[in-house]
Amino acid sequence: MTAQARPAGWAAWIALPVLVAVWMLLSHLLDSSLLPSPAAVLQTLVEQASSGQLWHHLGVTLYRVILSFVLAMVLGVALGFCMGRWATVNAVLDPVLVLMLNLPALVTIILLYVWMGLVEPAAILAVVINKVPNVAVTVREGARSLDRKLEQMATVYRFGWPQRLWDLWLPQLFPYLMASARGGLALIWKIVLVVELLGRSDGIGFQLHMAFQVFDVSAILAYSLAFIMVVQLIELLVLQPLERRAHRWRHPEVTHA
């Protein structure tokens, strides 16, 4: 089987320009109030950034995303590892995990706001609860696939728990952790927007709610695109380099000088 050919560098620059061109065409054909042109959205984005509103709400949402992401990853990794390593733990918790996977995020958000009030801990907890099961499922599969021969070697050489964690488990689980992280970031920021829309007084979701009240499509698109660009930067600068590191073992010929 031959390796898949590497695509040309220009291939990645086709879809977005075409999408913008289609957007411009539709904005001319439709009512501009329903679909503002890219120039109008850019103007709104600049105005909101100049006033400081964009940076404030963007920072608040990013804080919630990062905090929720870290908590969900820590709890999900711990849960998934335990379920993958010990069959009894998996048998006990698997029904709960399936239930949580099928529980709509909107239901969780509403219930926590009702029980705890419209407070910040309820918002963060709602996001974490919705993400932990997804992380646990992925990490559980990784824990089940750990090399038993390496485990035997660690036992023979009397590896302690810290050494097992850093030298044995983490390298094998790293691809699964990266899959959870990439999928988790995409899911968490969307849930955060819903949380903010329903019960917070700041953040991108709150601004989208306010713009919806007055049918300000330009503001809706401007704030949405602003946060999408932030998430894309995190993807390009953090997650993709880590993912390449996770799969470096597949290409041993690639070395660093």
Sine and cosine of phi, psi and omega as CSV:
sin_phi,cos_phi,sin_psi,cos_psi,sin_omega,cos_omega
0.00,0.00,0.80,-0.60,-0.03,-1.00
-1.00,0.09,0.49,-0.87,0.01,-1.00
-0.95,0.31,0.54,-0.84,0.01,-1.00
-0.92,0.38,0.72,-0.69,-0.04,-1.00
-0.92,0.39,0.61,-0.79,0.01,-1.00
-0.97,0.26,0.77,-0.64,-0.05,-1.00
-0.93,0.38,0.41,-0.91,0.04,-1.00
-0.91,0.41,0.46,-0.89,-0.05,-1.00
-0.88,0.47,-0.51,0.86,-0.04,-1.00
-0.96,0.27,-0.23,0.97,-0.08,-1.00
-0.88,0.47,-0.53,0.85,-0.04,-1.00
-0.96,0.28,-0.19,0.98,-0.07,-1.00
-0.97,-0.25,0.33,0.94,-0.02,-1.00
-1.00,-0.07,-0.78,0.62,-0.18,-0.98
-0.89,0.46,-0.73,0.68,-0.08,-1.00
-0.91,0.42,-0.73,0.69,0.07,-1.00
-0.86,0.50,-0.62,0.78,0.04,-1.00
-0.90,0.44,-0.66,0.75,0.01,-1.00
-0.89,0.46,-0.68,0.74,0.03,-1.00
-0.91,0.42,-0.64,0.77,0.02,-1.00
-0.90,0.44,-0.67,0.74,0.04,-1.00
-0.90,0.44,-0.65,0.76,0.05,-1.00
-0.86,0.52,-0.72,0.69,0.01,-1.00
-0.89,0.46,-0.66,0.75,-0.01,-1.00
-0.90,0.43,-0.72,0.70,-0.02,-1.00
-0.91,0.41,-0.60,0.80,0.01,-1.00
-0.90,0.43,-0.48,0.88,0.06,-1.00
-0.98,0.21,-0.55,0.84,-0.05,-1.00
-0.99,0.16,-0.54,0.84,-0.05,-1.00
-0.99,-0.15,0.11,-0.99,0.08,-1.00
-0.90,0.44,0.78,-0.63,-0.07,-1.00
-0.89,0.45,-0.38,0.92,0.03,-1.00
-0.96,0.28,-0.41,0.91,0.02,-1.00
-1.00,0.07,-0.59,0.81,0.01,-1.00
-0.62,-0.78,1.00,0.02,0.01,-1.00
-0.89,0.45,0.42,-0.91,0.02,-1.00
-0.94,0.33,0.34,-0.94,0.07,-1.00
-0.82,0.57,-0.58,0.82,0.01,-1.00
-0.91,0.43,-0.65,0.76,0.01,-1.00
-0.92,0.39,-0.64,0.77,0.03,-1.00
-0.92,0.40,-0.66,0.75,0.04,-1.00
-0.89,0.46,-0.64,0.77,0.03,-1.00
-0.89,0.45,-0.68,0.73,0.05,-1.00
-0.89,0.46,-0.65,0.76,0.01,-1.00
-0.89,0.47,-0.69,0.73,0.01,-1.00
-0.91,0.41,-0.65,0.76,0.00,-1.00
-0.90,0.44,-0.69,0.72,0.00,-1.00
-0.92,0.39,-0.58,0.82,0.04,-1.00
-0.94,0.35,-0.62,0.78,-0.01,-1.00
-0.92,0.40,-0.58,0.82,0.00,-1.00
-0.98,0.22,-0.24,0.97,-0.03,-1.00
1.00,-0.01,-0.20,0.98,-0.02,-1.00
-0.90,0.45,-0.67,0.74,-0.03,-1.00
-0.87,0.49,-0.73,0.69,-0.06,-1.00
-0.92,0.39,-0.61,0.79,0.02,-1.00
-0.89,0.46,-0.81,0.59,-0.07,-1.00
-0.94,0.35,-0.55,0.83,0.05,-1.00
-0.91,0.42,-0.67,0.74,0.01,-1.00
-0.91,0.42,-0.66,0.76,0.01,-1.00
-0.89,0.45,-0.72,0.69,0.00,-1.00
-0.91,0.42,-0.66,0.75,0.00,-1.00
-0.90,0.44,-0.62,0.79,0.07,-1.00
-0.86,0.50,-0.72,0.70,-0.01,-1.00
-0.91,0.41,-0.62,0.78,0.01,-1.00
-0.90,0.44,-0.73,0.68,-0.04,-1.00
-0.91,0.42,-0.71,0.70,0.00,-1.00
-0.89,0.46,-0.72,0.69,0.01,-1.00
-0.90,0.44,-0.64,0.77,-0.01,-1.00
-0.89,0.46,-0.73,0.68,-0.03,-1.00
-0.89,0.45,-0.74,0.68,-0.01,-1.00
-0.89,0.45,-0.68,0.73,-0.01,-1.00
-0.91,0.41,-0.63,0.77,0.01,-1.00
-0.92,0.40,-0.70,0.71,-0.02,-1.00
-0.88,0.47,-0.77,0.64,-0.03,-1.00
-0.93,0.37,-0.66,0.75,-0.02,-1.00
-0.92,0.39,-0.64,0.77,0.02,-1.00
-0.91,0.41,-0.71,0.71,0.02,-1.00
-0.88,0.48,-0.71,0.70,0.00,-1.00
-0.91,0.41,-0.73,0.68,-0.02,-1.00
-0.90,0.43,-0.61,0.79,0.01,-1.00
-0.91,0.42,-0.71,0.71,0.00,-1.00
-0.90,0.44,-0.65,0.76,0.00,-1.00
-0.93,0.36,-0.55,0.84,0.02,-1.00
-0.97,0.22,-0.46,0.89,-0.05,-1.00
-1.00,0.05,-0.58,0.82,-0.10,-0.99
-0.85,-0.53,0.89,-0.46,-0.08,-1.00
-0.89,0.45,-0.57,0.82,0.00,-1.00
-0.91,0.41,-0.70,0.72,0.04,-1.00
-0.87,0.48,-0.65,0.76,0.00,-1.00
-0.90,0.43,-0.67,0.74,-0.01,-1.00
-0.90,0.44,-0.59,0.81,-0.03,-1.00
-0.96,0.28,-0.68,0.73,-0.16,-0.99
-1.00,-0.07,-0.26,0.97,-0.07,-1.00
-0.86,0.51,-0.68,0.73,0.04,-1.00
-0.87,0.50,-0.62,0.78,0.03,-1.00
-0.92,0.40,-0.64,0.77,0.00,-1.00
-0.90,0.44,-0.68,0.73,0.04,-1.00
-0.89,0.46,-0.65,0.76,0.03,-1.00
-0.88,0.48,-0.71,0.70,-0.03,-1.00
-0.92,0.39,-0.55,0.83,0.03,-1.00
-0.91,0.41,-0.49,0.87,-0.05,-1.00
-0.99,-0.17,0.03,1.00,0.04,-1.00
-0.99,0.14,0.86,-0.50,-0.02,-1.00
-0.87,0.49,0.62,-0.78,0.00,-1.00
-0.87,0.49,-0.59,0.81,-0.02,-1.00
-0.88,0.47,-0.62,0.78,0.02,-1.00
-0.90,0.43,-0.70,0.71,0.01,-1.00
-0.87,0.49,-0.71,0.71,-0.02,-1.00
-0.88,0.48,-0.74,0.67,-0.03,-1.00
-0.89,0.45,-0.71,0.71,-0.02,-1.00
-0.88,0.47,-0.69,0.72,-0.02,-1.00
-0.93,0.37,-0.59,0.81,0.08,-1.00
-0.92,0.40,-0.60,0.80,0.03,-1.00
-0.93,0.37,-0.69,0.72,-0.07,-1.00
-0.97,0.26,-0.65,0.76,-0.13,-0.99
-0.96,-0.27,-0.25,0.97,-0.07,-1.00
1.00,-0.05,0.12,-0.99,-0.02,-1.00
-0.99,0.14,0.93,0.36,-0.07,-1.00
-0.86,-0.50,0.31,-0.95,-0.05,-1.00
-0.88,0.47,-0.69,0.73,0.02,-1.00
-0.85,0.52,-0.59,0.81,0.02,-1.00
-0.91,0.42,-0.64,0.77,0.01,-1.00
-0.90,0.44,-0.74,0.67,-0.01,-1.00
-0.91,0.42,-0.69,0.72,-0.04,-1.00
-0.89,0.45,-0.60,0.80,0.01,-1.00
-0.89,0.46,-0.65,0.76,0.01,-1.00
-0.93,0.37,-0.69,0.73,-0.03,-1.00
-0.89,0.46,-0.72,0.70,-0.02,-1.00
-0.87,0.50,-0.59,0.81,-0.02,-1.00
-0.97,0.25,-0.39,0.92,-0.05,-1.00
-0.99,-0.14,-0.52,0.85,-0.07,-1.00
-0.80,0.60,-0.72,0.69,-0.02,-1.00
-0.86,0.50,-0.61,0.79,0.01,-1.00
-0.90,0.43,-0.67,0.74,0.04,-1.00
-0.90,0.43,-0.69,0.73,-0.05,-1.00
-0.88,0.48,-0.65,0.76,-0.01,-1.00
-0.89,0.46,-0.70,0.71,-0.02,-1.00
-0.92,0.39,-0.73,0.69,-0.04,-1.00
-0.93,0.37,-0.54,0.84,0.04,-1.00
-0.86,0.52,-0.67,0.74,0.03,-1.00
-0.90,0.43,-0.62,0.79,0.05,-1.00
-0.91,0.42,-0.66,0.75,0.00,-1.00
-0.91,0.42,-0.55,0.84,0.03,-1.00
-0.94,0.34,-0.41,0.91,-0.07,-1.00
-0.99,-0.11,0.13,0.99,0.01,-1.00
-0.87,0.49,0.65,-0.76,-0.07,-1.00
-0.93,0.37,0.88,-0.48,-0.02,-1.00
-0.94,0.35,-0.50,0.87,0.01,-1.00
-0.92,0.39,-0.62,0.79,0.07,-1.00
-0.92,0.40,-0.56,0.83,0.06,-1.00
-0.90,0.45,-0.68,0.73,0.03,-1.00
-0.90,0.44,-0.65,0.76,0.05,-1.00
-0.88,0.47,-0.67,0.74,0.02,-1.00
-0.90,0.44,-0.58,0.82,0.03,-1.00
-0.93,0.36,-0.68,0.74,0.00,-1.00
-0.88,0.48,-0.68,0.73,-0.02,-1.00
-1.00,0.02,0.13,0.99,0.11,-0.99
0.83,0.55,0.79,0.62,0.08,-1.00
-0.92,0.39,0.69,-0.72,0.13,-0.99
-0.98,0.18,0.12,-0.99,-0.01,-1.00
-0.88,0.48,-0.68,0.73,0.03,-1.00
-0.87,0.49,-0.66,0.76,-0.01,-1.00
-0.94,0.35,-0.62,0.79,0.07,-1.00
-0.88,0.47,-0.66,0.75,-0.03,-1.00
-0.90,0.44,-0.79,0.62,-0.14,-0.99
-0.99,0.15,-0.57,0.82,-0.10,-0.99
-0.98,-0.18,-0.27,0.96,-0.10,-0.99
-0.88,-0.47,-0.80,0.60,-0.12,-0.99
-0.99,0.14,-0.75,0.67,-0.08,-1.00
-0.87,0.50,-0.71,0.71,0.03,-1.00
-0.86,0.52,-0.59,0.81,0.00,-1.00
-0.97,0.23,-0.53,0.84,-0.02,-1.00
-1.00,0.08,-0.20,0.98,-0.14,-0.99
-0.82,0.57,-0.71,0.71,0.04,-1.00
-0.87,0.49,-0.60,0.80,0.03,-1.00
-0.94,0.35,-0.61,0.79,0.06,-1.00
-0.90,0.44,-0.64,0.77,0.01,-1.00
-0.93,0.37,-0.62,0.79,0.05,-1.00
-0.89,0.46,-0.66,0.75,0.04,-1.00
-0.91,0.41,-0.65,0.76,-0.04,-1.00
-0.92,0.40,-0.71,0.71,-0.03,-1.00
-0.92,0.40,-0.72,0.69,0.04,-1.00
-0.92,0.39,-0.57,0.82,-0.02,-1.00
-0.92,0.40,-0.66,0.75,-0.01,-1.00
-0.89,0.45,-0.68,0.73,0.00,-1.00
-0.90,0.44,-0.61,0.80,-0.02,-1.00
-0.98,0.22,-0.68,0.74,-0.13,-0.99
-0.90,0.43,-0.69,0.72,-0.08,-1.00
-0.93,0.38,-0.46,0.89,0.07,-1.00
-0.95,0.32,-0.65,0.76,0.03,-1.00
-0.92,0.38,-0.61,0.79,0.03,-1.00
-0.86,0.51,-0.65,0.76,0.02,-1.00
-0.88,0.47,-0.64,0.77,0.04,-1.00
-0.92,0.40,-0.67,0.75,0.03,-1.00
-0.86,0.51,-0.70,0.72,-0.01,-1.00
-0.93,0.36,-0.61,0.79,-0.01,-1.00
-0.90,0.43,-0.60,0.80,-0.09,-1.00
-1.00,0.08,-0.50,0.87,-0.17,-0.99
-0.47,-0.88,0.27,0.96,0.03,-1.00
-0.86,-0.51,0.32,-0.95,-0.05,-1.00
-0.95,-0.30,0.24,0.97,0.08,-1.00
-0.40,-0.92,0.11,-0.99,-0.03,-1.00
0.98,-0.20,0.23,-0.97,-0.03,-1.00
-0.88,0.47,-0.66,0.75,0.00,-1.00
-0.88,0.48,-0.64,0.76,0.05,-1.00
-0.89,0.45,-0.68,0.73,0.02,-1.00
-0.90,0.43,-0.60,0.80,0.06,-1.00
-0.90,0.44,-0.63,0.78,0.04,-1.00
-0.89,0.46,-0.70,0.72,0.00,-1.00
-0.91,0.42,-0.64,0.77,0.02,-1.00
-0.92,0.39,-0.59,0.81,0.03,-1.00
-0.90,0.44,-0.58,0.81,-0.02,-1.00
-0.87,0.50,-0.53,0.85,-0.02,-1.00
-0.94,-0.35,0.21,0.98,0.02,-1.00
0.82,0.58,0.68,0.73,0.03,-1.00
-1.00,-0.01,1.00,0.06,-0.07,-1.00
-0.91,0.41,-0.57,0.82,0.02,-1.00
-0.87,0.50,-0.69,0.73,0.02,-1.00
-0.93,0.38,-0.63,0.78,0.03,-1.00
-0.86,0.51,-0.74,0.67,-0.02,-1.00
-0.93,0.36,-0.62,0.79,-0.03,-1.00
-0.90,0.44,-0.75,0.66,0.00,-1.00
-0.93,0.38,-0.60,0.80,0.03,-1.00
-0.90,0.43,-0.73,0.68,-0.01,-1.00
-0.91,0.42,-0.57,0.82,0.01,-1.00
-0.88,0.48,-0.72,0.69,-0.03,-1.00
-0.97,0.25,-0.52,0.85,0.08,-1.00
-0.87,0.49,-0.64,0.77,0.02,-1.00
-0.91,0.42,-0.61,0.79,0.04,-1.00
-0.90,0.43,-0.71,0.71,0.01,-1.00
-0.90,0.44,-0.62,0.79,0.03,-1.00
-0.91,0.42,-0.60,0.80,0.07,-1.00
-0.89,0.46,-0.68,0.74,0.05,-1.00
-0.88,0.48,-0.66,0.75,0.02,-1.00
-0.88,0.48,-0.72,0.69,-0.08,-1.00
-0.96,0.27,-0.63,0.77,-0.13,-0.99
-1.00,-0.02,-0.38,0.93,-0.08,-1.00
-0.87,-0.49,-0.85,0.53,-0.17,-0.99
-0.96,0.30,-0.68,0.73,0.00,-1.00
-0.91,0.42,-0.69,0.72,0.10,-1.00
-0.86,0.51,-0.63,0.77,0.03,-1.00
-0.92,0.40,-0.60,0.80,0.02,-1.00
-0.92,0.39,-0.64,0.77,0.06,-1.00
-0.89,0.46,-0.60,0.80,0.06,-1.00
-0.91,0.42,-0.62,0.78,-0.02,-1.00
-0.90,0.43,-0.53,0.85,-0.07,-1.00
-0.97,-0.23,0.23,0.97,-0.04,-1.00
-0.90,0.43,-0.48,0.88,-0.03,-1.00
-0.90,0.43,-0.35,0.94,0.02,-1.00
-0.96,0.28,-0.32,0.95,-0.03,-1.00
-0.79,-0.61,0.95,0.31,-0.07,-1.00
-0.89,0.46,-0.31,0.95,-0.01,-1.00
-0.96,0.28,-0.27,0.96,0.00,-1.00
-0.99,0.11,0.92,-0.40,-0.01,-1.00
-0.80,-0.61,0.31,-0.95,0.04,-1.00
-0.98,-0.21,0.60,-0.80,0.01,-1.00
-0.95,0.31,0.00,0.00,0.00,0.00
